[in-house]
């Protein structure tokens, strides 16, 4: 059974995380800035007067939360005046490359630490990281430590423009990246080379050499991409077909370097060095070798949170074994979390960090319960049963987070794991042998690489076949934070009830389940009451969602085949969050909708009494009579608002140029008109259940006479 009192580092890590999350609030951050010195004094006084161990423990947790808050505050580089976000857009800037090149479809992406901003007549010293995207060309790639001058400014990472869209701005902000630049190779000049971290430079060289060997010796682009992802954590070349196949099969963790891979490395070392461990000095020699190789592998693969977690845990186990001590696995997990949070406080927001730690917790808690329910006497059967138990335990622990982040559940995850976990052991071992042969025996590596590539192809085909089984994936599943917390609470209560035979825990689990059902039913009822008109911000396309009592129709003025995926990608997050059908299943063109009337220059329609006029071309709209609408959407070039047009809300479409939007904004502000710019302000949601518009004397029917 899991006991909190026995595992202090888990409690300390949770307290640190709470403080970091609270530091995101501006009021908490300001309080810490002004009164941080008072909090330790209060904690010391509480510790001095505390008479129980529990009270003293609470004081330590309070101190950890304060430390977490301070770490979270200091981690945000943009708070400080010298950061580049506090200066105007430069004409050019100078920085140093601090990352391995990340290959995109048309660009190479680098992380560049900016240290100088240059203007026409002045320059400023600064600091901070930007993403630099350089178009692919015949020129050589940048390397770690290159000092570059970029003859172009950067621009801020924009906030989401559509509802429930992935917040890429916040994602990068937690990595202290607030701007990016897209340039061609001619706009980047290498000025010098700096010797930064020699260990990291060495790791990048090994990584580049290993990737070149994989490309030379393994046949097939998909096979090369899988081996690069499996061995080195480079997922740049994985195509959508591979990603979707492995994701649908519940086997994506094999392609992301994780604790599984570190565990395989540790297992290989254990097998090879078993004779050493029988001698006193051999144990210490094994400790040095194992720690060196595991952390070198973590360094070469990019120090992902899951690898760091596994490397730290195995380090504790290896060191404890060398000194004939038994390491507590829960405390090892807590130490790993504590160290990672201290190194990077915002790692707690990483999906990989969350899934990695939750999965290991699940395996530690649920694997023994499931495994001991069935005794298999054959070694092969016991091995397969153990894989099934590990997969079930990890899935029980991670499925709430998986649903929250990815909105899907793989049906055949047990089948795929029976295949990919043994295959991952073979592929990782064979991959390391291939790299060894490539370094010393290229001819042997050529033959071995072909055989290895065929094996990878076979595994790949088996994973892809799972897609053709009935119902391979349940998708379009939406859970919010309340759902996630409730599900985890129910799981923990059931676990406590089963392991301690506690009827009260099981009863509370039942109550929580009933409350969760009530919450889900309330959300379903709320969906049935929805009456909204949603204007999406999609570049070059007018997209309006008409939502009425649980049904939705997406109206578009155009939808080229080349942009279908992009449009639906931007609309579907809001559809999913509101419990509505996919946009792919309920859309139509404005010109073909029975709701819409008008011509090429303008269209209009009425929804639940809301009158919407869309103006595409003002020249076609010769208003003989005054036209009165609730909402007017303008996409045409315009210098002044027509006097005959009356409205409650003016919406600027995303086809207007910025200077035109500024002019119309000024007119609206001078005349106190309500307005909204899709390009500047993002999407617009009009809730028809709450809006109250004035009565229109001149209805849109006047347009019939134009």
C-alpha positions as CSV (number, residue, x, y, z in Angstrom):
1,X,0.0,0.0,0.0
2,X,1.1,3.6,-0.7
3,X,1.8,5.6,2.5
4,X,2.4,9.3,2.2
5,X,4.4,9.5,5.4
6,X,7.1,7.2,4.1
7,X,7.9,9.2,1.0
8,X,8.9,12.8,1.8
9,X,10.2,13.7,-1.7
10,X,6.8,13.1,-3.2
11,X,5.2,15.5,-0.7
12,X,8.0,18.1,-1.3
13,X,7.6,17.9,-5.1
14,X,3.9,18.4,-4.8
15,X,4.4,21.5,-2.6
16,X,7.0,22.9,-5.0
17,X,4.5,22.4,-7.9
18,X,1.7,24.1,-6.0
19,X,3.9,27.1,-5.4
20,X,5.0,27.3,-9.1
21,X,1.4,27.1,-10.3
22,X,0.4,29.9,-7.9
23,X,3.3,32.1,-9.1
24,X,1.5,32.2,-12.5
25,X,-1.0,34.5,-10.9
26,X,0.0,38.2,-11.1
27,X,-1.3,38.9,-7.6
28,X,0.7,36.1,-6.0
29,X,3.8,37.0,-8.0
30,X,3.6,40.7,-6.8
31,X,3.1,39.5,-3.2
32,X,6.2,37.3,-3.4
33,X,8.2,40.1,-4.9
34,X,7.3,42.5,-2.1
35,X,7.1,40.2,0.9
36,X,9.2,37.1,0.1
37,X,11.5,37.8,3.1
38,X,8.6,37.7,5.6
39,X,7.5,34.2,4.6
40,X,10.5,32.3,5.9
41,X,10.3,34.2,9.2
42,X,6.7,33.2,9.5
43,X,7.6,29.6,8.7
44,X,10.4,29.5,11.3
45,X,8.1,30.9,14.0
46,X,5.5,28.3,13.1
47,X,8.2,25.6,13.3
48,X,9.4,26.8,16.6
49,X,5.9,26.8,18.2
50,X,4.8,23.6,16.5
51,X,4.4,20.8,19.0
52,X,3.6,17.9,16.7
53,X,5.5,16.2,13.8
54,X,2.5,16.9,11.6
55,X,2.7,20.6,12.3
56,X,6.4,20.7,11.6
57,X,5.8,18.8,8.4
58,X,3.2,21.3,7.3
59,X,5.7,24.1,7.9
60,X,8.2,22.3,5.6
61,X,5.5,22.0,2.9
62,X,4.7,25.6,3.3
63,X,8.3,26.6,2.8
64,X,8.6,24.3,-0.2
65,X,5.5,26.1,-1.7
66,X,7.1,29.5,-1.1
67,X,10.4,28.3,-2.7
68,X,8.3,26.9,-5.6
69,X,6.6,30.3,-6.0
70,X,9.9,32.1,-6.0
71,X,11.4,29.7,-8.5
72,X,8.3,30.1,-10.7
73,X,8.6,33.9,-10.5
74,X,12.3,34.0,-11.3
75,X,11.9,31.5,-14.2
76,X,9.9,34.0,-16.3
77,X,12.7,35.8,-18.1
78,X,10.4,38.4,-19.6
79,X,9.8,39.9,-16.2
80,X,13.2,41.6,-16.3
81,X,13.9,44.9,-18.0
82,X,16.9,43.7,-20.1
83,X,14.8,41.0,-21.9
84,X,14.3,41.6,-25.6
85,X,10.5,41.8,-25.1
86,X,11.0,45.2,-23.5
87,X,12.6,46.8,-26.6
88,X,11.2,47.9,-29.9
89,X,11.3,45.6,-32.9
90,X,15.0,45.7,-34.2
91,X,16.2,46.1,-37.7
92,X,18.5,43.1,-37.1
93,X,19.8,41.2,-34.2
94,X,22.8,39.1,-33.1
95,X,22.6,35.8,-31.2
96,X,24.2,32.4,-30.7
97,X,22.7,29.1,-31.7
98,X,22.1,26.9,-28.7
99,X,20.2,23.9,-30.1
100,X,20.4,21.0,-32.5
101,X,18.6,21.8,-35.8
102,X,15.0,20.8,-35.8
103,X,13.9,19.9,-39.4
104,X,10.5,21.0,-40.5
105,X,8.8,20.7,-43.9
106,X,10.3,23.8,-45.4
107,X,12.5,25.2,-42.7
108,X,15.2,24.3,-40.2
109,X,14.3,25.6,-36.7
110,X,16.9,26.8,-34.2
111,X,16.9,28.2,-30.7
112,X,18.9,31.4,-30.8
113,X,20.0,33.3,-27.6
114,X,19.8,36.9,-28.6
115,X,22.4,39.2,-27.0
116,X,22.3,42.3,-29.2
117,X,19.6,44.3,-30.9
118,X,20.6,46.7,-33.7
119,X,18.7,49.7,-35.0
120,X,19.5,52.3,-37.6
121,X,21.5,54.6,-35.2
122,X,21.8,52.6,-32.0
123,X,22.1,49.2,-30.5
124,X,21.1,47.5,-27.2
125,X,22.4,44.6,-25.2
126,X,19.7,42.2,-24.3
127,X,19.1,38.5,-23.6
128,X,16.4,35.9,-24.3
129,X,15.6,33.1,-26.7
130,X,13.8,33.2,-30.1
131,X,12.9,30.5,-32.6
132,X,14.7,31.1,-35.8
133,X,13.2,29.4,-38.9
134,X,15.6,29.3,-41.9
135,X,14.3,28.1,-45.3
136,X,16.0,25.0,-46.5
137,X,18.6,25.6,-49.1
138,X,21.9,24.2,-50.4
139,X,23.8,26.0,-47.8
140,X,25.3,24.3,-44.7
141,X,23.2,24.1,-41.6
142,X,24.0,26.1,-38.5
143,X,25.7,24.3,-35.7
144,X,25.7,24.6,-31.9
145,X,27.7,27.7,-30.9
146,X,27.4,29.6,-34.2
147,X,27.2,33.4,-33.6
148,X,24.7,34.7,-36.2
149,X,23.5,38.1,-37.4
150,X,19.9,38.0,-38.7
151,X,19.1,40.9,-41.1
152,X,15.5,40.9,-40.2
153,X,13.3,41.5,-37.1
154,X,11.4,38.9,-35.2
155,X,7.7,39.0,-34.3
156,X,5.8,38.0,-31.2
157,X,4.2,34.5,-31.0
158,X,0.5,35.2,-31.4
159,X,-2.1,34.1,-29.0
160,X,-4.8,31.6,-30.2
161,X,-7.2,33.3,-32.6
162,X,-9.9,30.7,-32.3
163,X,-11.8,29.2,-29.3
164,X,-10.3,26.2,-27.5
165,X,-7.3,26.2,-29.9
166,X,-4.0,24.9,-28.7
167,X,-2.2,27.8,-26.9
168,X,1.2,27.7,-28.7
169,X,2.0,31.1,-27.1
170,X,1.7,29.7,-23.6
171,X,3.5,26.5,-24.5
172,X,6.5,28.5,-25.7
173,X,6.3,31.0,-22.9
174,X,6.9,28.1,-20.4
175,X,10.2,27.6,-22.4
176,X,11.0,31.4,-22.2
177,X,10.5,31.8,-25.9
178,X,8.3,34.7,-26.9
179,X,9.2,35.5,-30.5
180,X,10.1,33.8,-33.8
181,X,11.4,34.8,-37.2
182,X,11.1,33.3,-40.6
183,X,14.0,34.1,-42.9
184,X,15.8,32.7,-45.9
185,X,19.5,31.6,-45.8
186,X,20.7,34.9,-47.4
187,X,19.4,36.9,-44.4
188,X,21.6,35.0,-41.9
189,X,25.3,35.6,-41.6
190,X,27.6,33.5,-39.4
191,X,29.9,36.0,-37.6
192,X,31.8,33.7,-35.3
193,X,31.7,30.5,-33.3
194,X,31.5,30.4,-29.5
195,X,32.6,27.5,-27.3
196,X,29.6,27.0,-25.1
197,X,29.0,23.7,-23.3
198,X,31.7,21.3,-24.5
199,X,29.7,18.3,-23.3
200,X,26.5,19.4,-25.1
201,X,28.5,20.1,-28.3
202,X,30.0,16.6,-28.1
203,X,26.5,15.1,-27.6
204,X,25.2,17.0,-30.7
205,X,28.1,15.7,-32.7
206,X,27.4,12.2,-31.7
207,X,23.7,12.7,-32.5
208,X,24.5,14.1,-36.0
209,X,27.0,11.2,-36.7
210,X,24.5,8.6,-35.5
211,X,21.7,10.1,-37.7
212,X,24.0,10.1,-40.7
213,X,24.8,6.4,-40.1
214,X,21.1,5.5,-39.8
215,X,20.5,7.4,-43.1
216,X,23.4,5.5,-44.8
217,X,22.8,2.0,-43.6
218,X,19.0,1.6,-43.0
219,X,16.9,1.4,-46.2
220,X,13.5,3.1,-46.5
221,X,12.5,6.6,-45.4
222,X,9.9,5.4,-42.9
223,X,12.3,2.8,-41.4
224,X,15.0,5.5,-41.1
225,X,12.5,7.8,-39.4
226,X,11.4,5.1,-36.9
227,X,15.0,4.2,-36.0
228,X,16.0,7.9,-35.6
229,X,13.0,8.4,-33.3
230,X,13.6,5.2,-31.3
231,X,17.4,5.6,-30.9
232,X,17.9,9.4,-30.8
233,X,14.5,11.0,-30.1
234,X,14.6,12.7,-33.5
235,X,10.9,12.7,-34.7
236,X,11.4,15.3,-37.5
237,X,11.0,12.7,-40.3
238,X,8.0,10.8,-39.0
239,X,5.2,11.3,-41.5
240,X,1.5,11.6,-40.7
241,X,0.8,8.0,-41.7
242,X,3.3,6.6,-39.1
243,X,2.2,9.0,-36.4
244,X,-1.5,8.2,-36.8
245,X,-0.8,4.4,-37.0
246,X,1.2,4.3,-33.8
247,X,-1.1,6.8,-32.0
248,X,-4.2,4.7,-32.9
249,X,-2.5,1.6,-31.8
250,X,-1.5,3.1,-28.4
251,X,2.2,2.5,-29.3
252,X,3.4,6.1,-29.7
253,X,5.5,5.8,-26.5
254,X,7.9,3.6,-28.4
255,X,8.7,6.4,-30.9
256,X,9.3,8.9,-28.1
257,X,12.5,8.2,-26.2
258,X,11.2,7.6,-22.7
259,X,11.7,5.5,-19.6
260,X,11.1,2.3,-21.6
261,X,14.3,3.0,-23.6
262,X,16.4,3.9,-20.6
263,X,15.1,0.7,-18.9
264,X,16.2,-1.3,-22.0
265,X,19.7,0.3,-21.8
266,X,19.9,-0.6,-18.1
267,X,18.7,-4.2,-18.9
268,X,21.4,-4.6,-21.6
269,X,24.1,-3.3,-19.2
270,X,22.9,-5.7,-16.5
271,X,23.2,-8.7,-18.8
272,X,26.6,-7.7,-20.2
273,X,28.1,-6.8,-16.8
274,X,26.5,-9.5,-14.6
275,X,29.9,-11.1,-13.7
276,X,31.2,-7.8,-12.5
277,X,28.4,-7.4,-10.0
278,X,29.4,-10.5,-8.1
279,X,32.6,-8.8,-6.9
280,X,32.9,-5.9,-4.4
281,X,34.9,-3.6,-6.7
282,X,32.9,-4.8,-9.7
283,X,29.8,-3.3,-8.3
284,X,31.4,0.1,-8.1
285,X,32.8,-0.3,-11.6
286,X,29.4,-1.2,-12.9
287,X,28.0,1.9,-11.1
288,X,30.4,4.2,-12.8
289,X,29.9,2.6,-16.2
290,X,26.1,2.4,-15.9
291,X,25.7,6.0,-14.7
292,X,28.0,7.3,-17.4
293,X,26.2,5.5,-20.2
294,X,22.7,6.2,-19.0
295,X,23.3,9.9,-18.6
296,X,25.2,10.1,-21.9
297,X,22.2,8.5,-23.6
298,X,19.9,11.0,-21.9
299,X,22.2,13.8,-23.1
300,X,22.4,12.6,-26.7
301,X,18.6,12.1,-26.9
302,X,17.8,15.7,-25.8
303,X,17.1,15.4,-22.0
304,X,13.4,14.9,-22.4
305,X,11.4,14.9,-19.1
306,X,10.6,11.2,-19.4
307,X,14.2,10.3,-20.0
308,X,15.4,12.6,-17.2
309,X,12.9,10.9,-14.9
310,X,14.0,7.4,-15.8
311,X,17.8,8.3,-15.7
312,X,17.4,9.9,-12.2
313,X,15.4,6.9,-10.9
314,X,17.9,4.4,-12.3
315,X,20.7,6.4,-10.8
316,X,19.3,6.1,-7.3
317,X,18.8,2.4,-7.8
318,X,22.3,1.8,-9.2
319,X,24.0,3.8,-6.4
320,X,21.9,2.1,-3.7
321,X,22.8,-1.3,-5.1
322,X,26.5,-0.5,-5.2
323,X,26.4,0.3,-1.5
324,X,24.2,-2.8,-0.7
325,X,21.2,-0.6,0.1
326,X,17.7,-1.1,-1.0
327,X,16.3,1.9,-2.9
328,X,12.6,2.8,-2.3
329,X,11.1,3.1,-5.7
330,X,8.5,5.7,-4.7
331,X,11.2,7.9,-3.1
332,X,13.3,7.4,-6.2
333,X,10.4,8.7,-8.2
334,X,10.0,11.6,-5.8
335,X,13.7,12.5,-6.0
336,X,13.5,12.5,-9.8
337,X,10.5,14.8,-9.8
338,X,12.1,17.1,-7.1
339,X,15.4,17.4,-9.1
340,X,13.7,18.1,-12.4
341,X,11.4,20.7,-10.9
342,X,14.4,22.5,-9.3
343,X,16.3,22.5,-12.6
344,X,13.3,23.7,-14.7
345,X,10.2,24.8,-12.6
346,X,8.0,24.9,-15.7
347,X,8.6,21.3,-16.6
348,X,5.5,20.5,-14.6
349,X,3.5,21.9,-17.5
350,X,5.1,19.4,-19.9
351,X,2.7,16.7,-21.1
352,X,5.7,14.3,-21.3
353,X,6.6,15.0,-17.6
354,X,3.0,14.5,-16.4
355,X,2.4,11.3,-18.4
356,X,5.8,9.8,-17.5
357,X,5.4,10.2,-13.7
358,X,1.7,9.2,-13.7
359,X,2.5,6.1,-15.7
360,X,5.2,5.0,-13.3
361,X,3.0,5.7,-10.3
362,X,0.3,3.5,-12.0
363,X,2.7,0.7,-12.7
364,X,4.0,0.7,-9.1
365,X,0.5,0.8,-7.6
366,X,-1.6,-1.4,-9.9
367,X,0.8,-3.9,-11.5
368,X,1.1,-6.0,-8.3
369,X,-2.6,-6.0,-7.8
370,X,-3.3,-7.3,-11.4
371,X,-0.2,-9.5,-11.7
372,X,-0.9,-11.7,-8.7
373,X,-4.5,-12.4,-9.7
374,X,-3.2,-14.9,-12.2
375,X,-0.2,-17.3,-11.9
376,X,1.4,-18.4,-15.1
377,X,4.0,-21.1,-14.8
378,X,5.8,-21.0,-18.2
379,X,8.4,-18.3,-18.7
380,X,7.0,-17.1,-22.0
381,X,3.5,-17.0,-20.7
382,X,4.6,-15.2,-17.5
383,X,6.6,-12.6,-19.6
384,X,3.5,-11.9,-21.8
385,X,1.3,-11.7,-18.7
386,X,3.7,-9.3,-17.2
387,X,3.6,-7.0,-20.3
388,X,-0.2,-7.1,-20.2
389,X,-0.2,-6.2,-16.5
390,X,2.2,-3.3,-17.1
391,X,0.2,-2.0,-20.0
392,X,-3.1,-2.2,-18.0
393,X,-1.5,-0.5,-15.0
394,X,0.0,2.3,-17.1
395,X,-3.3,2.8,-19.1
396,X,-5.4,3.0,-15.9
397,X,-3.1,5.7,-14.6
398,X,-2.7,7.7,-17.8
399,X,-6.1,7.5,-19.6
400,X,-7.6,10.6,-17.9
401,X,-4.7,12.7,-19.0
402,X,-4.6,11.1,-22.4
403,X,-8.3,11.9,-22.9
404,X,-7.7,15.5,-21.7
405,X,-4.8,16.2,-24.0
406,X,-5.4,14.0,-27.0
407,X,-9.2,13.2,-26.9
408,X,-8.8,9.6,-28.0
409,X,-8.5,6.1,-26.6
410,X,-6.7,3.2,-28.4
411,X,-8.8,0.1,-28.4
412,X,-6.0,-2.4,-29.1
413,X,-3.3,-1.0,-26.8
414,X,-2.8,-4.5,-25.2
415,X,-2.3,-6.2,-28.5
416,X,0.1,-3.4,-29.7
417,X,2.1,-3.5,-26.5
418,X,2.5,-7.2,-26.7
419,X,4.2,-6.6,-30.1
420,X,6.0,-3.3,-29.7
421,X,7.6,-3.7,-26.2
422,X,9.6,-6.9,-27.2
423,X,10.2,-5.3,-30.6
424,X,11.5,-2.1,-29.0
425,X,14.0,-4.2,-27.0
426,X,15.2,-5.9,-30.3
427,X,15.2,-2.6,-32.3
428,X,17.1,-0.6,-29.6
429,X,19.7,-3.3,-29.1
430,X,20.1,-3.8,-32.9
431,X,20.3,0.0,-33.4
432,X,23.1,0.2,-30.9
433,X,24.9,-2.7,-32.6
434,X,24.4,-0.9,-36.0
435,X,26.0,2.3,-34.7
436,X,28.9,0.3,-33.3
437,X,29.4,-1.5,-36.6
438,X,29.1,1.8,-38.5
439,X,31.9,3.3,-36.5
440,X,34.4,0.4,-36.8
441,X,33.1,-2.0,-39.6
442,X,31.2,-0.1,-42.3
443,X,30.9,-3.2,-44.6
444,X,29.3,-5.3,-41.8
445,X,27.0,-2.3,-41.0
446,X,25.8,-2.2,-44.6
447,X,24.6,-5.8,-44.4
448,X,23.3,-5.6,-40.9
449,X,21.5,-2.3,-41.7
450,X,19.5,-4.0,-44.5
451,X,18.4,-6.8,-42.2
452,X,17.6,-4.3,-39.4
453,X,15.6,-2.2,-41.9
454,X,13.5,-5.3,-42.9
455,X,12.7,-6.1,-39.3
456,X,11.6,-2.5,-38.6
457,X,9.4,-2.6,-41.8
458,X,7.8,-5.8,-40.5
459,X,7.0,-4.3,-37.1
460,X,5.7,-1.2,-38.8
461,X,3.4,-3.2,-41.0
462,X,2.0,-5.1,-38.0
463,X,1.2,-1.9,-36.2
464,X,-0.5,-0.5,-39.3
465,X,-2.6,-3.6,-39.6
466,X,-4.3,-2.8,-36.3
467,X,-5.9,0.2,-38.0
468,X,-8.0,-2.2,-40.2
469,X,-9.5,-4.0,-37.2
470,X,-13.0,-2.9,-36.2
471,X,-13.1,0.2,-34.0
472,X,-9.4,0.6,-33.7
473,X,-9.8,4.0,-32.0
474,X,-12.4,5.9,-30.0
475,X,-11.9,9.5,-30.7
476,X,-13.8,12.8,-30.3
477,X,-13.7,12.3,-26.5
478,X,-13.7,15.4,-24.5
479,X,-13.0,15.7,-20.7
480,X,-12.3,18.9,-18.8
481,X,-10.2,19.5,-15.7
482,X,-13.1,18.7,-13.4
483,X,-13.6,15.4,-15.2
484,X,-9.9,14.5,-14.9
485,X,-9.7,15.4,-11.1
486,X,-12.9,13.4,-10.5
487,X,-11.7,10.3,-12.4
488,X,-8.4,10.3,-10.5
489,X,-10.2,10.7,-7.2
490,X,-12.4,7.8,-8.0
491,X,-9.4,5.6,-9.0
492,X,-7.5,6.5,-5.8
493,X,-10.6,5.8,-3.7
494,X,-11.2,2.4,-5.4
495,X,-7.5,1.5,-5.0
496,X,-7.6,2.4,-1.3
497,X,-10.8,0.5,-0.8
498,X,-9.4,-2.6,-2.5
499,X,-5.9,-2.6,-0.8
500,X,-7.2,-1.8,2.7
501,X,-10.6,-3.4,2.5
502,X,-12.1,-0.1,3.3
503,X,-15.9,0.0,2.7
504,X,-15.9,3.8,3.3
505,X,-13.5,4.4,0.5
506,X,-15.5,2.4,-1.9
507,X,-18.7,4.2,-0.8
508,X,-17.1,7.6,-1.4
509,X,-15.9,6.4,-4.8
510,X,-19.6,5.6,-5.6
511,X,-20.7,9.0,-4.5
512,X,-17.9,10.6,-6.6
513,X,-19.0,8.5,-9.6
514,X,-22.6,9.7,-9.1
515,X,-21.5,13.4,-8.9
516,X,-19.4,12.9,-12.0
517,X,-22.3,11.5,-13.9
518,X,-24.4,14.5,-12.8
519,X,-21.7,16.8,-14.1
520,X,-21.6,15.0,-17.4
521,X,-25.4,15.1,-17.7
522,X,-25.4,18.9,-16.9
523,X,-22.8,19.5,-19.7
524,X,-25.0,17.5,-22.1
525,X,-28.0,19.5,-21.1
526,X,-26.0,22.8,-21.6
527,X,-25.1,21.7,-25.1
528,X,-28.8,21.2,-25.9
529,X,-29.4,24.8,-24.8
530,X,-26.7,26.3,-27.0
531,X,-27.7,29.1,-29.4
532,X,-24.7,30.8,-30.8
533,X,-23.2,32.3,-33.8
534,X,-19.4,32.0,-33.9
535,X,-17.1,34.0,-36.3
536,X,-13.8,32.2,-36.7
537,X,-10.5,33.9,-37.6
538,X,-9.3,31.8,-40.6
539,X,-7.0,33.6,-43.0
540,X,-8.7,34.4,-46.3
541,X,-11.9,32.5,-45.5
542,X,-15.2,33.6,-43.9
543,X,-16.2,30.8,-41.5
544,X,-19.4,31.2,-39.4
545,X,-20.7,28.5,-37.1
546,X,-24.5,28.4,-36.6
547,X,-25.2,26.5,-33.4
548,X,-28.7,25.8,-32.3
549,X,-29.9,23.3,-29.6
550,X,-27.0,20.8,-30.0
551,X,-26.8,21.0,-33.8
552,X,-24.2,23.0,-35.7
553,X,-23.6,24.1,-39.3
554,X,-20.4,25.6,-40.4
555,X,-20.9,28.1,-43.3
556,X,-17.9,29.0,-45.5
557,X,-17.6,31.3,-48.4
558,X,-15.0,28.9,-49.9
559,X,-13.1,25.8,-49.0
560,X,-10.3,24.8,-51.4
561,X,-9.2,21.1,-51.1
562,X,-5.7,22.2,-50.1
563,X,-7.1,24.0,-47.0
564,X,-9.7,21.5,-45.7
565,X,-7.5,20.1,-43.0
566,X,-6.4,23.5,-41.8
567,X,-9.9,24.9,-41.6
568,X,-11.3,21.9,-39.8
569,X,-8.3,21.9,-37.5
570,X,-9.2,25.4,-36.3
571,X,-12.9,24.9,-36.0
572,X,-13.0,21.4,-34.4
573,X,-11.5,22.3,-30.9
574,X,-14.5,24.5,-30.1
575,X,-16.9,21.9,-31.6
576,X,-15.4,19.2,-29.4
577,X,-15.4,21.3,-26.2
578,X,-19.1,22.1,-26.7
579,X,-20.1,18.5,-27.4
580,X,-21.0,19.2,-31.1
581,X,-20.3,17.1,-34.2
582,X,-17.1,17.3,-36.2
583,X,-17.0,20.2,-38.7
584,X,-16.2,17.7,-41.5
585,X,-19.7,16.2,-41.0
586,X,-21.7,19.4,-40.8
587,X,-20.5,22.2,-43.1
588,X,-21.7,23.9,-46.3
589,X,-20.9,26.8,-48.6
590,X,-22.7,30.1,-48.0
591,X,-23.8,30.1,-51.6
592,X,-25.5,26.8,-51.2
593,X,-27.2,27.3,-47.8
594,X,-30.9,27.7,-47.5
595,X,-30.3,30.2,-44.7
596,X,-28.5,32.7,-46.8
597,X,-29.7,35.2,-49.4
598,X,-27.9,37.8,-51.5
599,X,-25.4,38.0,-54.3
600,X,-21.7,37.9,-54.9
601,X,-21.2,41.3,-53.3
602,X,-23.2,40.7,-50.1
603,X,-25.1,37.9,-48.3
604,X,-27.5,38.1,-45.4
605,X,-29.4,35.8,-43.1
606,X,-31.3,35.7,-39.9
607,X,-30.7,33.3,-37.0
608,X,-33.1,33.4,-34.0
609,X,-33.9,37.0,-34.7
610,X,-30.2,38.0,-35.2
611,X,-29.7,39.7,-38.5
612,X,-26.3,39.3,-40.1
613,X,-25.1,41.2,-43.2
614,X,-21.8,40.2,-44.9
615,X,-20.4,42.7,-47.3
616,X,-17.9,41.3,-49.8
617,X,-18.0,44.2,-52.3
618,X,-19.4,47.6,-51.5
619,X,-19.7,48.5,-55.2
620,X,-22.4,45.9,-55.5
621,X,-24.3,47.3,-52.5
622,X,-26.0,50.4,-53.8
623,X,-28.3,51.1,-50.9
624,X,-31.4,52.9,-52.1
625,X,-33.0,52.6,-48.7
626,X,-31.2,52.7,-45.3
627,X,-30.1,49.2,-44.2
628,X,-30.4,48.2,-40.6
629,X,-28.7,45.0,-39.3
630,X,-27.6,43.6,-36.0
631,X,-24.2,42.5,-37.2
632,X,-22.3,43.7,-40.2
633,X,-19.2,41.8,-41.4
634,X,-17.1,43.8,-43.8
635,X,-14.4,42.2,-46.0
636,X,-14.2,44.8,-48.7
637,X,-11.6,47.6,-49.0
638,X,-13.3,50.6,-47.3
639,X,-12.2,54.1,-46.5
640,X,-15.4,55.3,-44.8
641,X,-18.5,53.7,-43.4
642,X,-21.7,54.2,-45.6
643,X,-24.2,56.6,-44.0
644,X,-27.1,54.4,-45.1
645,X,-25.8,51.5,-43.0
646,X,-27.0,51.1,-39.4
647,X,-25.9,48.3,-37.1
648,X,-25.4,47.1,-33.5
649,X,-22.0,45.6,-34.1
650,X,-19.4,46.0,-36.9
651,X,-17.1,43.1,-37.5
652,X,-13.9,43.6,-39.5
653,X,-13.1,40.5,-41.6
654,X,-9.6,39.1,-41.9
655,X,-9.3,40.1,-45.5
656,X,-8.9,43.8,-44.6
657,X,-5.5,45.2,-44.6
658,X,-4.1,46.4,-41.2
659,X,-4.1,50.1,-42.2
660,X,-7.8,49.9,-43.3
661,X,-8.7,48.3,-40.0
662,X,-7.0,51.1,-38.1
663,X,-8.9,53.7,-40.1
664,X,-12.3,52.1,-39.5
665,X,-11.5,51.5,-35.8
666,X,-10.8,55.3,-35.5
667,X,-14.2,56.1,-37.1
668,X,-16.0,53.7,-34.8
669,X,-14.3,55.0,-31.7
670,X,-15.0,58.6,-32.7
671,X,-18.7,57.8,-33.3
672,X,-18.9,55.3,-30.3
673,X,-19.8,52.4,-32.5
674,X,-19.3,48.8,-31.3
675,X,-16.8,46.9,-33.3
676,X,-14.6,43.7,-33.4
677,X,-11.6,42.9,-35.6
678,X,-11.2,39.2,-36.3
679,X,-7.6,39.7,-37.4
680,X,-6.6,41.7,-34.3
681,X,-9.0,40.4,-31.6
682,X,-9.5,36.9,-32.8
683,X,-12.8,34.9,-32.9
684,X,-16.2,36.3,-31.9
685,X,-18.9,34.3,-30.1
686,X,-22.4,35.7,-30.0
687,X,-24.6,33.9,-27.5
688,X,-28.2,34.3,-28.7
689,X,-29.6,33.3,-25.3
690,X,-28.0,36.4,-23.7
691,X,-27.8,39.0,-26.4
692,X,-30.5,41.8,-26.4
693,X,-30.6,43.9,-29.6
694,X,-32.6,46.9,-30.3
695,X,-35.7,46.6,-32.5
696,X,-34.9,47.3,-36.1
697,X,-37.1,49.7,-38.0
698,X,-35.5,49.0,-41.4
699,X,-35.1,45.2,-41.8
700,X,-32.7,43.4,-44.1
701,X,-35.6,42.7,-46.4
702,X,-34.8,46.1,-48.0
703,X,-31.9,44.4,-49.7
704,X,-34.2,42.4,-51.8
705,X,-35.0,45.5,-53.7
706,X,-31.4,46.4,-54.6
